[in-house]
Amino acid sequence: MIVVPLTPDLWPALEDLLDQGGPAGRCWCMAYRVGPSYRQRPAEQNRADLRAVVDRGPPPGLLAYRDGLAVGWCQVTPREDVPALDGPWRLRRVDDVPVWSITCFYVRKGHRRAGVVRALVDGAVDLARRAGAPAVEAYPLDGSVSPSATSMGYATTFVAAGFVEVARRSSERPIMRLTLADRSGG
């Protein structure tokens, strides 16, 4: 499996992946960019808005490929690019660290539970590190509390990748962080 940043030339692969049906083909990762209004917008508007983000750059996330087929997507960006995270009380900022946020995963049917999300998490950490981010945050579900499906991943995946819980404002959704750089200057 390879994981690469989503650039304009790879847009057709993302379209093929997200057009498989379900909520991903409606949201197009606009939920945390524009807030709940993404639900009232036509799916085509959400698609066009994400396409504009991709065209403008830098890459807003990563694609995972297996045997030449896009099998997974992860949105990872500076938190400022996803301002609607500050809406829900349980996801509000923990502190003033300029983190990058992992806000969405989508894995193609037939490729789930096969390490795609973990590969995307590792790729997201690498992308953020190369961009100079001091830390990466995620907002997964704690599967021991809420076994429901989630587009933000499960806490166990992030623990395995070295993330630690930095806040938990609701029992089912921890805020998890991986520190990438020492901000103390020493």
C-alpha positions, -999 to 999 in steps of 0.1 A, spaced: 0 0 0 12 35 -8 -1 67 7 3 100 -12 -9 136 -8 -41 145 -27 -30 168 -56 -52 180 -85 -40 153 -108 -53 126 -83 -88 142 -81 -104 115 -103 -92 88 -79 -108 106 -49 -140 110 -69 -141 73 -77 -135 65 -41 -161 88 -25 -187 81 -52 -192 46 -38 -223 58 -20 -230 66 16 -223 98 36 -188 104 22 -203 111 -13 -226 137 3 -202 155 27 -170 156 7 -151 166 39 -169 199 42 -184 192 76 -156 207 96 -148 233 70 -183 249 68 -201 234 98 -235 217 99 -247 237 68 -229 211 46 -260 189 51 -283 215 35 -260 221 5 -262 199 -26 -236 172 -27 -223 188 -59 -216 220 -40 -196 202 -14 -177 183 -41 -169 215 -60 -158 232 -28 -134 204 -19 -121 204 -55 -114 241 -52 -94 234 -20 -74 207 -38 -68 229 -68 -57 258 -45 -33 236 -25 -16 226 -4 -30 190 -3 -58 188 22 -53 151 28 -40 118 16 -50 89 -6 -41 53 1 -36 30 -29 -35 -7 -31 -26 -23 -64 -33 10 -82 -67 15 -67 -75 43 -43 -88 24 -12 -87 51 15 -89 89 21 -78 109 51 -83 147 56 -54 162 75 -49 200 76 -39 228 99 -68 232 124 -74 267 111 -86 251 78 -114 233 97 -129 260 119 -162 241 125 -142 219 149 -146 247 174 -184 244 173 -191 212 193 -180 217 229 -164 183 230 -140 191 201 -130 227 210 -93 236 212 -74 222 242 -47 249 241 -30 273 217 -7 248 201 -11 252 163 -20 216 157 -29 198 125 -62 180 127 -72 146 113 -109 150 107 -120 123 83 -113 88 70 -131 69 43 -121 33 33 -135 16 3 -158 -14 9 -138 -46 6 -107 -29 21 -119 -22 56 -101 -37 86 -70 -42 64 -47 -16 78 -57 13 55 -66 37 84 -33 30 102 -14 36 70 -33 69 65 -26 79 101 11 73 96 10 93 64 -9 121 81 18 123 108 45 124 81 27 151 61 23 173 92 59 167 103 72 177 68 50 209 70 66 218 103 35 212 125 43 209 162 16 183 168 -12 163 151 -46 159 168 -74 134 162 -109 131 175 -118 94 173 -144 74 190 -135 52 220 -149 19 208 -152 6 243 -177 33 250 -194 37 216 -190 9 191 -209 28 164 -193 35 130 -171 66 127 -155 86 100 -129 99 125 -114 65 134 -111 47 167 -89 56 197 -71 23 196 -57 30 162 -43 63 174 -29 48 206 -10 23 185 4 51 164 18 69 196 -10 94 202 -20 102 238 -53 115 251 -51 152 260 -87 158 268 -120 140 271 -151 162 274 -175 134 266 -171 97 274 -171 85 239 -148 109 221 -112 117 234 -90 143 219 -58 126 211 -24 142 201 10 133 189 36 158 196 60 163 167 83 191 177 95 206 210 81 241 214 103 250 244 131 262 222 156 239 240 
